[in-house]
Amino acid sequence: MKKPLLPALRSKNYQLFFAGQGISLIGTWMTQLATIWLVYDLTNSPLMLGVVGFSSQIPSFFLAPFGGVFVDRFSRYHTLIATQVLAMIQSLTLAVLALTGVIQVWHIIALSLCQGFINALDAPARQAFVPELVERREDLANAIAINSTTVNGARLIGPAIGGLLIASVGTGYCFLIDGLSYIAVIAALLAMKVKPWKYVVSDGNPLQKVKEGFVYAFSFPPIRSILLLSTLVSLMGLQNTILVPVIAEQVLKGGAETLGFLMAASGVGALTGGIYLATRQTILGIGNLIALAPAILGTGLIAFSFSRFLPLSLFTMLFVGLGTILQIAASNTFLQTIVEDDKRGRLMSLYTMSFLGMIPIGNLLGGILASHIGATNTLIIDGIACILGSIVFSRQLPGLRQIMRPIYEQKGIVISHKA
């Protein structure tokens, strides 16, 4: 019998998760756009954009490893319901402050910090919960790829709608729609039939468990190399998210609609990459994608920094989005496929730390650099760093493939020369 194109959608729970996430993530991307536009509108400062970006993500850097220990010990399902309720409260608070006209930058920083604490638990729980949603183990890679495609479909739609909403009715309504969109994902979670969580009694305190996770990840070269590459891409390559509003206004002489279109163009590139990954039938050859992705991202960033013409800028943002999603989703798929189940939460938390956890430091660095040398020069430096990371990882790839062969054989993955 022919395997369906999107086999993960055979699982009822995954269908619910996919639908709820799709709606909620559109709201999330609208809020992200509205937040950076509101901050820049209030302060006209690239540095303040960096500070807000830093405050929203820095809890992930410090707390994600402990979040991973938590989701290895407690129900990921109940954890996700709790984090979604808290995130809804946070977004609605932001909406009330914006709609009543009393919002100030310190409110945004404080609420961004709260969202960061929620994400430190939500991200590893979400990553580790996906395998529980698919009924067939062989559908896992497809489920992870669809997840990434959903995020990036929302990344395409959310900013486009957000840019138009900001221009017509203001940022407050973006926050309100985001807050209400959480109802969809909470309803989807409550509609699931999930197996009771089996708590495995284990020795050791949380610090020991965190240490075990670090030792497991960093003593195994393929995992270590991917985490380090992900760290570099998040630190340098993703600074563009806080610098795009500066480029939209100062370089391209546009407004909120221009920013929305640029973010949406990045979303189109990311969606294209996500669809490609979702329709791949095997994990074999994924190392080549992980090696190529930062080079695509870096080239896109350099080209974007030189553009002074909106259609060309939109075209270059396609490659920024494509490179970003190939790096994030391909790395996630690889790690989820090879990790031992009892360490899944901790490894996913380290991946979250390398990905989400490094973004705040990158945001702050990008804000400081842009204040001194300009946003365009900052993006050129970011692009060069990503291309260098791609070259270094490509040189390591032959050795990593040799290490992976026995693991692929043990897991029943067909070995080929492209593995």
C-alpha positions as CSV (number, residue, x, y, z in Angstrom):
1,M,0.0,0.0,0.0
2,K,1.3,3.4,-0.9
3,K,2.3,5.6,2.0
4,P,0.3,8.8,2.2
5,L,2.0,12.1,1.5
6,L,1.5,13.5,5.0
7,P,1.4,10.2,7.1
8,A,1.4,12.0,10.5
9,L,-2.1,13.4,9.8
10,R,-3.4,9.8,10.1
11,S,-3.3,10.3,13.9
12,K,-6.4,12.0,15.3
13,N,-4.5,13.7,18.1
14,Y,-2.0,15.1,15.7
15,Q,-4.8,16.5,13.5
16,L,-6.2,18.3,16.5
17,F,-2.8,19.6,17.5
18,F,-2.1,20.8,13.9
19,A,-5.5,22.6,13.6
20,G,-5.2,24.4,17.1
21,Q,-1.6,25.3,16.5
22,G,-2.3,26.7,13.0
23,I,-4.8,29.2,14.4
24,S,-2.9,30.2,17.5
25,L,0.4,30.7,15.7
26,I,-1.1,33.2,13.3
27,G,-1.9,35.3,16.4
28,T,1.6,34.8,17.8
29,W,3.3,36.1,14.7
30,M,0.9,39.1,14.6
31,T,1.9,39.9,18.1
32,Q,5.6,39.6,17.3
33,L,5.2,42.1,14.5
34,A,3.0,44.4,16.5
35,T,5.5,44.3,19.5
36,I,8.5,45.3,17.5
37,W,6.6,48.0,15.6
38,L,5.1,49.4,18.8
39,V,8.5,49.5,20.5
40,Y,10.2,51.2,17.5
41,D,7.2,53.7,17.3
42,L,7.5,54.5,21.0
43,T,11.3,54.8,21.2
44,N,12.8,55.1,17.6
45,S,15.7,53.1,19.1
46,P,17.3,50.0,17.6
47,L,18.8,49.4,21.0
48,M,15.4,49.2,22.7
49,L,14.3,46.7,20.1
50,G,17.3,44.6,21.2
51,V,16.4,45.0,24.9
52,V,12.8,43.9,24.3
53,G,13.9,40.9,22.2
54,F,16.4,40.1,24.9
55,S,13.8,40.2,27.7
56,S,11.4,37.9,25.8
57,Q,13.9,35.2,25.2
58,I,16.6,35.3,27.9
59,P,14.6,33.0,30.4
60,S,14.9,30.2,27.8
61,F,18.6,30.5,28.0
62,F,18.8,29.9,31.7
63,L,15.6,27.9,32.4
64,A,15.2,25.6,29.4
65,P,17.5,22.9,30.8
66,F,15.4,22.8,33.9
67,G,12.3,22.9,31.7
68,G,13.6,19.8,30.0
69,V,14.0,18.0,33.3
70,F,10.4,19.0,34.2
71,V,8.9,17.6,31.0
72,D,10.9,14.4,31.3
73,R,9.2,13.9,34.8
74,F,5.7,15.3,34.4
75,S,2.9,15.1,31.9
76,R,3.7,17.1,28.8
77,Y,0.0,17.2,28.0
78,H,-1.0,19.0,31.2
79,T,2.1,21.2,31.1
80,L,1.1,22.4,27.6
81,I,-2.5,23.2,28.7
82,A,-1.1,25.3,31.6
83,T,1.4,27.2,29.4
84,Q,-1.2,28.0,26.8
85,V,-3.6,29.4,29.5
86,L,-0.8,31.6,30.9
87,A,0.2,32.8,27.4
88,M,-3.4,33.8,26.7
89,I,-3.5,35.9,29.9
90,Q,-0.2,37.5,29.0
91,S,-1.4,38.5,25.5
92,L,-4.8,39.8,26.7
93,T,-3.0,41.9,29.3
94,L,-0.9,43.4,26.5
95,A,-4.1,44.1,24.5
96,V,-5.8,45.9,27.4
97,L,-2.8,48.1,28.0
98,A,-2.4,49.0,24.3
99,L,-6.2,49.5,23.6
100,T,-6.5,51.8,26.6
101,G,-3.5,53.8,25.4
102,V,-1.6,53.6,28.7
103,I,1.1,51.2,27.4
104,Q,4.8,52.1,28.0
105,V,8.0,50.4,27.0
106,W,8.6,49.0,30.5
107,H,5.2,47.3,30.3
108,I,6.3,45.6,27.1
109,I,9.6,44.5,28.6
110,A,7.9,43.1,31.8
111,L,5.3,41.2,29.8
112,S,7.9,40.0,27.3
113,L,9.9,38.6,30.3
114,C,6.7,36.8,31.5
115,Q,6.3,35.3,28.1
116,G,9.9,34.2,28.2
117,F,9.4,32.3,31.4
118,I,6.3,30.6,29.9
119,N,8.3,29.7,26.7
120,A,11.1,28.1,28.8
121,L,8.7,25.4,29.8
122,D,6.4,25.4,26.8
123,A,9.0,24.9,24.1
124,P,10.6,21.7,25.4
125,A,7.2,20.4,26.4
126,R,5.9,21.0,22.9
127,Q,8.9,19.4,21.2
128,A,8.8,16.4,23.4
129,F,5.0,16.0,23.2
130,V,4.9,15.6,19.4
131,P,6.1,11.9,19.5
132,E,3.1,11.2,21.8
133,L,0.7,12.5,19.2
134,V,1.6,10.1,16.3
135,E,0.3,6.5,16.4
136,R,3.1,5.2,14.3
137,R,6.8,5.7,15.1
138,E,7.7,6.0,11.4
139,D,5.4,9.1,11.1
140,L,7.5,11.1,13.6
141,A,9.8,12.8,11.1
142,N,6.8,13.8,9.1
143,A,5.0,15.2,12.2
144,I,8.1,17.3,13.1
145,A,8.3,18.6,9.5
146,I,4.5,19.5,9.4
147,N,5.0,21.2,12.7
148,S,7.6,23.5,11.2
149,T,5.5,24.0,8.1
150,T,2.6,25.1,10.4
151,V,4.8,27.6,12.2
152,N,6.0,29.1,8.9
153,G,2.5,29.1,7.3
154,A,1.5,31.2,10.2
155,R,4.7,33.2,9.8
156,L,3.5,34.0,6.3
157,I,-0.1,34.9,7.1
158,G,0.3,36.5,10.6
159,P,2.7,39.4,9.7
160,A,0.8,40.1,6.5
161,I,-2.5,40.5,8.4
162,G,-0.7,42.2,11.3
163,G,0.9,44.8,9.1
164,L,-2.4,45.8,7.5
165,L,-4.1,45.8,11.0
166,I,-1.5,48.0,12.5
167,A,-1.8,50.5,9.6
168,S,-5.6,50.6,9.9
169,V,-6.6,50.1,13.5
170,G,-3.4,49.9,15.6
171,T,-1.3,47.4,17.5
172,G,-3.8,46.7,20.3
173,Y,-6.1,44.6,18.0
174,C,-3.2,42.4,17.0
175,F,-2.6,41.6,20.7
176,L,-6.4,41.0,21.3
177,I,-6.7,38.6,18.3
178,D,-3.6,36.7,19.5
179,G,-5.0,36.4,23.0
180,L,-8.3,35.0,21.7
181,S,-6.5,32.6,19.3
182,Y,-5.2,30.6,22.3
183,I,-8.8,29.4,22.8
184,A,-8.3,27.2,19.6
185,V,-5.2,25.5,20.8
186,I,-6.6,25.0,24.4
187,A,-9.8,23.5,22.9
188,A,-7.8,21.2,20.6
189,L,-5.7,20.0,23.6
190,L,-8.8,19.3,25.7
191,A,-10.4,17.3,22.8
192,M,-7.4,14.9,22.7
193,K,-7.5,11.4,24.1
194,V,-4.1,11.1,25.6
195,K,-2.7,8.0,27.3
196,P,-2.1,8.5,31.1
197,W,1.3,9.8,31.9
198,K,3.6,7.1,33.3
199,Y,6.0,8.7,35.8
200,V,9.3,6.9,35.9
201,V,10.9,7.1,39.3
202,S,14.5,8.1,38.9
203,D,17.4,8.9,41.2
204,G,19.1,12.3,41.2
205,N,18.1,15.8,41.8
206,P,17.2,18.3,39.0
207,L,20.8,19.6,38.8
208,Q,22.1,16.1,38.3
209,K,19.5,15.5,35.6
210,V,20.6,18.7,33.8
211,K,24.2,17.6,34.0
212,E,23.3,14.2,32.6
213,G,21.5,15.9,29.6
214,F,24.6,18.1,28.9
215,V,27.0,15.1,29.1
216,Y,24.8,13.0,26.9
217,A,24.5,15.8,24.3
218,F,28.0,17.2,24.3
219,S,29.9,13.9,24.5
220,F,28.3,12.7,21.2
221,P,29.9,14.6,18.2
222,P,26.8,14.7,15.9
223,I,24.5,16.2,18.5
224,R,27.3,18.5,19.7
225,S,28.0,19.8,16.2
226,I,24.3,20.5,15.5
227,L,23.7,22.3,18.8
228,L,26.8,24.5,18.2
229,L,25.7,25.3,14.6
230,S,22.2,26.1,15.9
231,T,23.7,28.4,18.5
232,L,25.7,30.3,15.9
233,V,22.7,30.7,13.6
234,S,20.5,31.9,16.4
235,L,23.1,34.3,17.8
236,M,24.0,35.9,14.4
237,G,21.5,34.9,11.7
238,L,18.3,35.6,13.6
239,Q,19.2,39.2,14.6
240,N,17.3,40.2,11.4
241,T,13.9,39.9,13.2
242,I,14.6,43.0,15.3
243,L,16.5,44.9,12.5
244,V,13.9,44.6,9.8
245,P,11.7,47.4,11.2
246,V,14.8,49.7,11.1
247,I,15.4,48.7,7.4
248,A,11.7,49.1,6.6
249,E,11.6,52.7,7.8
250,Q,15.1,54.1,7.4
251,V,16.3,52.3,4.2
252,L,13.1,51.4,2.3
253,K,11.2,54.5,3.6
254,G,8.1,52.5,4.4
255,G,5.7,51.9,7.3
256,A,3.9,49.0,9.1
257,E,2.7,47.5,5.7
258,T,6.3,47.4,4.4
259,L,7.4,45.6,7.6
260,G,4.5,43.2,7.3
261,F,5.4,42.4,3.6
262,L,9.0,41.8,4.5
263,M,8.1,39.4,7.3
264,A,5.6,37.7,5.1
265,A,8.2,37.3,2.3
266,S,10.5,35.6,4.9
267,G,7.4,33.4,5.7
268,V,7.0,32.4,2.1
269,G,10.6,31.2,2.0
270,A,10.2,29.4,5.3
271,L,6.9,27.8,4.2
272,T,8.5,26.5,1.0
273,G,11.3,24.9,3.0
274,G,8.8,23.5,5.5
275,I,6.7,21.9,2.7
276,Y,9.8,20.4,1.2
277,L,10.9,18.9,4.5
278,A,7.3,17.6,5.2
279,T,7.2,15.7,1.9
280,R,10.7,14.1,2.3
281,Q,10.3,10.4,2.9
282,T,13.5,9.7,4.8
283,I,16.0,11.3,7.2
284,L,18.8,10.2,5.0
285,G,20.7,13.2,3.5
286,I,19.5,15.5,6.2
287,G,23.1,16.4,7.2
288,N,23.6,18.0,3.8
289,L,20.5,20.2,4.4
290,I,21.8,21.2,7.9
291,A,25.1,22.2,6.3
292,L,23.6,24.2,3.4
293,A,20.9,26.1,5.4
294,P,23.2,28.7,7.2
295,A,24.9,29.5,3.8
296,I,21.4,30.2,2.3
297,L,20.5,32.3,5.3
298,G,23.8,34.2,5.3
299,T,23.6,34.9,1.5
300,G,20.1,36.2,1.9
301,L,21.0,38.5,4.8
302,I,23.9,40.1,2.9
303,A,21.8,40.6,-0.2
304,F,19.0,42.1,1.9
305,S,21.4,44.5,3.5
306,F,22.5,45.9,0.1
307,S,19.0,46.2,-1.4
308,R,17.4,49.7,-1.6
309,F,14.4,48.5,-3.7
310,L,11.4,46.9,-2.0
311,P,10.8,44.1,-4.6
312,L,14.4,43.1,-4.4
313,S,14.3,43.2,-0.6
314,L,11.2,40.9,-0.6
315,F,13.0,38.5,-2.9
316,T,16.1,38.3,-0.6
317,M,13.9,37.8,2.4
318,L,12.6,34.6,0.7
319,F,16.1,33.1,1.2
320,V,16.4,34.4,4.8
321,G,13.2,32.5,5.6
322,L,14.2,29.4,3.6
323,G,17.7,29.1,5.3
324,T,16.2,29.7,8.7
325,I,13.6,27.0,8.5
326,L,15.9,24.4,6.9
327,Q,18.4,24.9,9.7
328,I,15.8,24.8,12.5
329,A,13.5,22.0,11.3
330,A,16.2,19.7,9.8
331,S,18.2,19.9,13.0
332,N,15.0,19.2,15.1
333,T,14.1,16.2,12.9
334,F,17.5,14.7,13.2
335,L,17.7,15.1,17.0
336,Q,14.2,13.8,17.6
337,T,14.9,10.7,15.4
338,I,18.1,9.6,17.2
339,V,17.5,10.7,20.9
340,E,16.8,8.1,23.6
341,D,13.2,8.5,24.9
342,D,14.2,9.0,28.5
343,K,16.4,11.9,27.5
344,R,14.1,13.5,24.9
345,G,12.9,16.3,27.1
346,R,16.4,17.3,28.2
347,L,17.9,17.1,24.7
348,M,15.0,19.2,23.3
349,S,15.5,21.7,26.1
350,L,19.2,22.0,25.1
351,Y,18.1,22.4,21.5
352,T,15.6,25.1,22.7
353,M,18.5,26.7,24.6
354,S,20.7,26.7,21.5
355,F,17.9,28.0,19.3
356,L,15.6,30.2,21.4
357,G,18.0,30.8,24.2
358,M,20.7,32.4,22.1
359,I,18.2,34.7,20.2
360,P,18.1,37.2,23.1
361,I,21.8,37.6,23.3
362,G,21.8,38.0,19.5
363,N,19.0,40.6,19.7
364,L,21.0,42.6,22.3
365,L,24.2,42.3,20.3
366,G,22.3,43.3,17.1
367,G,20.7,46.3,18.8
368,I,24.1,47.5,20.1
369,L,25.9,46.9,16.8
370,A,23.1,48.6,14.8
371,S,23.2,51.7,17.1
372,H,27.0,52.0,16.4
373,I,27.5,50.8,12.8
374,G,24.0,50.8,11.4
375,A,21.5,48.0,10.7
376,T,22.8,47.2,7.2
377,N,26.4,46.7,8.3
378,T,25.2,44.6,11.2
379,L,23.3,42.3,8.8
380,I,26.5,41.9,6.6
381,I,28.5,40.7,9.6
382,D,25.6,38.3,10.5
383,G,25.6,36.9,7.0
384,I,29.3,36.3,6.9
385,A,29.2,34.5,10.3
386,C,26.4,32.1,9.0
387,I,28.4,31.3,5.8
388,L,31.5,30.5,7.9
389,G,29.5,28.3,10.2
390,S,28.2,26.4,7.1
391,I,31.7,25.8,5.8
392,V,33.0,24.5,9.2
393,F,30.0,22.1,9.6
394,S,30.4,20.9,6.0
395,R,34.0,19.9,6.7
396,Q,32.9,17.9,9.8
397,L,30.1,16.1,7.9
398,P,32.1,13.1,6.6
399,G,33.3,12.2,10.1
400,L,29.8,12.6,11.6
401,R,28.3,10.3,8.9
402,Q,30.7,7.5,10.0
403,I,29.6,7.9,13.6
404,M,25.9,7.9,12.7
405,R,26.0,4.6,10.6
406,P,25.7,2.2,13.5
407,I,22.8,4.2,15.0
408,Y,20.9,4.3,11.7
409,E,21.4,0.5,11.4
410,Q,20.2,0.0,15.0
411,K,17.1,2.1,14.4
412,G,16.3,0.3,11.2
413,I,16.9,3.3,8.9
414,V,18.1,2.2,5.5
415,I,21.7,3.2,5.0
416,S,22.7,4.8,1.7
417,H,25.8,6.8,0.6
418,K,23.8,10.0,1.2
419,A,23.2,9.3,4.9
